[in-house]
Amino acid sequence: MYEIILSLIHFSAYKYLKDIDFDTENHIGMLLTQTSTVVAGWKQIASKYGMDKLKIKSLGNDPEPGKRTLEYLVSRNPNLTVYDFCKTLKEHDIGRLDIVDALRGHLSVSS
């Protein structure tokens, strides 16, 4: 019983993606914008979270499609936690460990 109480005391709530700071949000947007044949980019993330194909195509002309994708994620999924977003980024077909590393310090709300 004592261990359960201690673990509850030390538990921190997961931070929502919408609550990350401005600099981190910009950094993640820039990372998403970078394209590679090895890892997924903003198009794959947008598709994974349900953005329709026409919207994805129109973002191709935007100078900051990664940032726009992140804005879409936050607006369409206001309860998306950084933790759950990182789980998606770590999936085999996404493989964005660079973004996971950038978000590592933002997983939970400071107590």
Secondary structure, DSSP 8 states (H G I E B T S, - for coil): -HHHHHHHHH---B-BGGGS-HHHHHHHHHHHH---SSS--HHHHHHHTT--HHHHHHHTTSS-HHHHHHHHHHHH-TT-BHHHHHHHHTSTTT--HHHHHHHGGGSB---
